Amino acid sequence: MRKPPSIKHVSWRDGRPRFQPGKTLRAEGFEGTNLCWPEEPPQGWTPAALQPGDKNAGRWFSRGEAVDWSDAFCKQRAKEAKAQSGPRPAPTRTAKFYTVGQLFDDWFKSTKFQLPTDKAELQRQVAAKNVYARKSVVDFKQKARVIEQHDPTLYASPVDALSQPVLFGLYEELVAKRGISTARGAIAVLSIALGWGKRRGKFTFRENLGVNPAQDLQMATPPPRIRFGTRTEIDTLIAVADHIGVPECGDMTMLGVWSGQRQGDRLALEDFGLIKGRRHFRQAKTGAIVAVLEAPELERRLAASAERRRAAKAEALLGAEAEDRPAIERRFKRVILNEHLDRRFNKCFWRPFEGQTYSHVFAKVRDIGVKGIRAENGVDWIIKPCKTLADFQEPDLRDTAVTWLALAGCTIPEICAITGHSLTSATRVLKHYLAVHPEMADTAIRKMVAWYDAGGETEFGI
């Protein structure tokens, strides 16, 4: 006799149907159940209403009723599974092309951007060129945003579709809207990213014959900034800083003029005192030594700074553990510390400047210097307005040092010995900054007259 077809989840014993859960269903808590009607079924009751675990004692299901029950049980299981899994996610599309945006995302996730939190380790990693410097990371990401905001279509385009004409068009548009400096910076950062991606085989520059399309665009060089400070401007900056309670900004201004060091280097200088008449500084980040003959103006500023921090240093050392004292001593060797009063704690913490804090302080001092400071009577001036400061920038202090040294008759090697410029860079600075100063022309003529009056000869061997 032909065996009847099986019914899912139903087994037969002596012609009687029974729900027989498998291993998976038993693990979910289902129990074996006789497929029977209730002894007194409610009105409208059907076999589909039987739940696993029910103890009905009425008549057994027929084969047809067992099939109906099995179908209902399977449908209920499928409905519950769908409800638990939630809405079906939309199928993901595999990107057919590697876009500029993907390139920047991958580049920013690379090890070059994973900066150690420990400052000493970060310094070692940057020196070994394993990671980028923190300022470079900020600049690279900012330039990438410039490209994304200016041309979203290009940002979403395949890298292999880029060509030199396309990127030169991007450069020209950025020059028109954002200026030469921003345009050059954005293209330069894109070029670095493209080189990084090409070396890792992410694209081939197919449309540009395998050559980085951001190279050799013959971008214009921005005109040199011709700006150095006058004595009135420098005096105004220092006076304003002292008057509004940020004397460290006055110290930075004086240090910039009389040492010619960059802003970042000045913020990181440590004072090691006078040695043979020269003030010796060490750059906290690089360890480089800067030794300059101390000018009286700078000497007075440094002495006043030491006096301001004397009590704070003593207090810090008094409450410190022995192992913390060296770090405190070194912190107070810093020439410049943030003397801002934190109103939350009514206390100055005497910490080095971080981020862009000092730049904001300098900008505030400069803006006040432009407007001047009136006396309480509203008529007299405590500090007269200095309108020419409106376009003065902190880096101009370094150029001011170069200019003043040259006006004082220093040679280029002498200037380089103080400021740290190379001979080439110092010559370039002097070319742009001193050629516009009439006193330099007067000095040159006086030297020529003196040479001529002394019987100077133009022939060799006479």
PERAZI-V913015 format. One record per backbone hydrogen bond with DSSP energy under -0.5 kcal/mol. CO is the residue of the C=O (numbers start at 1). NH is the residue of the N-H. Records with the same first field share a line. If there is no record, write none. Layout:
CO = NH ; NH
This chain:
7 = 10
9 = 20
10 = 7
11 = 18
13 = 16
16 = 13
17 = 35
18 = 11 ; 20
19 = 21 ; 33
22 = 26
23 = 27
24 = 28
25 = 30
26 = 29
33 = 19
34 = 36
35 = 61
37 = 58
38 = 41
42 = 45
46 = 49
47 = 50
51 = 54
59 = 37
62 = 66
63 = 67
64 = 68
65 = 69
66 = 70
67 = 71
68 = 72
69 = 73
70 = 74
71 = 75
72 = 76
73 = 77
74 = 78
75 = 79
76 = 80
77 = 81
78 = 82
79 = 83
80 = 84
81 = 85
82 = 86
92 = 94
97 = 99
98 = 159
99 = 103
100 = 104
101 = 105
102 = 106
103 = 107
104 = 108
105 = 109
106 = 110
107 = 110
110 = 113
111 = 114
112 = 132
113 = 115
118 = 122
119 = 123
120 = 124
121 = 125
122 = 126
123 = 127
124 = 128
125 = 130 ; 131
126 = 129
133 = 137
134 = 138
135 = 139
136 = 140
137 = 141
138 = 142
139 = 143
140 = 144
141 = 145
142 = 146
143 = 147
144 = 148
145 = 149
146 = 150
147 = 151
151 = 155
152 = 156
154 = 157
155 = 101
157 = 100
158 = 161
159 = 162
160 = 207
163 = 167
164 = 168
165 = 169
166 = 170
167 = 171
168 = 172
169 = 173
170 = 174
171 = 175
172 = 176
173 = 177
174 = 178 ; 179
175 = 179
179 = 183
180 = 184
181 = 185
182 = 186
183 = 187
184 = 188
185 = 189
186 = 190
187 = 191
188 = 192
189 = 193
190 = 194
191 = 195
192 = 196
193 = 197
194 = 198
195 = 199
196 = 200
197 = 200 ; 202
198 = 201
205 = 208 ; 210
206 = 209
208 = 211
212 = 215
224 = 226
225 = 227
230 = 234
231 = 235
232 = 236
233 = 237
234 = 238
235 = 239
236 = 240
237 = 241
238 = 242
239 = 243
240 = 244
241 = 246
242 = 245
246 = 249 ; 250
247 = 251
248 = 252
249 = 253
250 = 254
251 = 255
252 = 256
253 = 257
254 = 258
255 = 259 ; 260
256 = 260
262 = 266
263 = 267
264 = 268
266 = 269
268 = 284
269 = 335
270 = 272 ; 282
273 = 280
275 = 278
277 = 294
278 = 275 ; 280
279 = 281 ; 292
280 = 272
281 = 290
282 = 270 ; 284
283 = 287
288 = 283
290 = 281
292 = 279
295 = 299
296 = 300
297 = 301
298 = 302
299 = 303
300 = 304
301 = 305
302 = 306
303 = 307
304 = 308
305 = 309
306 = 310
307 = 310 ; 311
309 = 313
310 = 314
311 = 315
312 = 316
313 = 317
314 = 318
315 = 319
317 = 320
321 = 324 ; 325
322 = 325 ; 326
324 = 328
325 = 329
326 = 330
327 = 331
328 = 332
330 = 333 ; 334
331 = 334
333 = 271
335 = 337
337 = 339
338 = 350 ; 351
340 = 342 ; 349
341 = 343
342 = 345 ; 346 ; 347
347 = 342 ; 349
351 = 338
354 = 357
356 = 360
357 = 361
358 = 362
359 = 363
360 = 364
361 = 365
362 = 366
363 = 367
364 = 368
365 = 369
366 = 370
367 = 371
368 = 372
369 = 386
373 = 382 ; 383
375 = 378
380 = 375
383 = 373
386 = 389
387 = 390
388 = 391
389 = 392
393 = 396
394 = 397
395 = 398 ; 399
396 = 400
397 = 401
398 = 402
399 = 403
400 = 404
401 = 405
402 = 406
403 = 407
404 = 408
405 = 410
406 = 409
411 = 415
412 = 416
413 = 417
414 = 418
415 = 418 ; 419
416 = 420
422 = 426
423 = 427
424 = 428
425 = 429
426 = 430
427 = 431
428 = 432
429 = 433
430 = 434 ; 435
434 = 437
436 = 438
437 = 440 ; 441
438 = 442
439 = 443
440 = 444
441 = 445
442 = 446
443 = 447
444 = 448
445 = 449
446 = 450
447 = 451
448 = 452
449 = 453
450 = 454
451 = 456
452 = 455
459 = 462
